Amino acid sequence: MVENLKYMKYLKEEEPITTSDGKSIKVFHLDIQDEPEVFEEWAKKFRRNYCSDYELEKMAVAIKISPSQYLKDYKLPSDDSRIGRATMSGDFGEILVSDYLQYIEEYNVPRTRYDRKVNKDTSTQGSDVLAYKNDSSNPMNDELMVMEVKTSASMNRTFDAKNKLQLAIEHSNKDFERFSTSVVASYLRLIETDIPQANIVKRFLNITDEPFKVIYGAVAIHSNHSYDINVIKNVVAQNHRNQESLRLLVIHSFQLMDFISQIYRKASEL
């Protein structure tokens, strides 16, 4: 059963954008409301991408610091440096897309990119989002979704003209060569922490002997400062290896960087 998360109601689908070469881009407005109870649920769920309740309790006691200080010092990106804020923005976008695929499109999306970072202020290498779906009637229809996510949350208007979706499409081409490495890395993490999820991912370790569908996607997440339909509709996907089946998605939200900072602050308290 898919978990009912109240904050997912903020993702409101809008009219799709059709590119100049005829591809359809799915568009969502992340319409965040002032609802403290929903915000707290979201922040706690968000924090668990980086640190489980069990780890938080055990490590805070072991190091003899407060849970909040443990999260700030060891787990969550820093809000007081350019690199940390860029990582916050990128991680937020990836986690939002993971939530969308898991709770709206009903894929399995194990969270293995954020909880064992060597440097909390840098992004994890590999494919941004991996999502899995099994077809019990025909394993040949099992799906691996590989999403490249680019986030433009800055309030600096010099970034307005930059086409993040085009960049995501170009970088998605790299996933053709690296997704299998990312799947293996995810599986190795899961066999230590979540056997049921590991068993789901195990089916996708060998595409040669056990074929499945691989679907590529490119996602751009924008603040109101960088969301520009006229720029987005000029993306070109013809150089992508899987241009015919490539999924394109855009999410935009008002004052996005302010909200990202707020949710990280709240996450450090929960």
Steps between C-alpha positions, in 0.01 A plus 500: 500500500630845405557724800267800515723802545310826536771716347473321165171688445712810439614354167231625262513392139470774240464505124796327335753696300556388141852556373580649162579149373174354630598331828267532798630622836296417809472808727424528872461804722633431850241717673624503860246610761543632853396183685731436799385142556561406136833682500616306806401168341688597186812609689514180704455283190762712325751460787467121487658505155821603679467338840269234642336543841715213628828655384403841635425365845808276524757739357386804700547296818834356383648841412326667795338778304139589431320331210467839333874565525577155361284570197656842442860385553497164325197444278331805346669736251610835641283806444790740555719419199452523124588132449272389781206699365556365149498148643183574697331617181612200297412247769159658555418469131605136485303412814191680369516301174553181700188578705303571182599168341439304820181654634326610179628265227538209745857396422732355763762766568760388758678794663872421503668820372497720808550307824865400457662802344871543566455876471155628592550810286558318171268302275522124466637368171289287267149515356283753683182293545442128447144368514383142456169342399426128469237341275400174670335373181801556273851571634601628155285804581683578824618861491804689620448876490823704487445870561745788460393796714617861479380761748508877458390640835714814500343844538772645276331610180819447297401133496160567342600419142680175582313195377536246779285249315736504202791441737312210660438347156869525411613352831237225474704356215767413757249279682513255209849402617476551876155381609612138552780618731246708693265201532781283639600772747139532615467123541817480710364765734159335525630154591638666814190700589182382326478142374148531348613799292824321413298208364310739272822653366670161461278420203655798314868408545544313170318640197680262262377175653174639640382778266280787616392839370720801569321833482701821507374832624614861532358733764541873561388659827465877502428790730277776371822689413614244244176345372457612140268307269648661188846375594382155603302430184815540292673196651632251246502127573603367160857426614386282790555126453138434592337812362175326403423370850682769702275639774513875564373664819506854640406609852484866601436668833490851646806614701644148485838564665333662800284193545796262457684682779190479720451128453866426576480708818186320607650162408790566735252527788311174441 
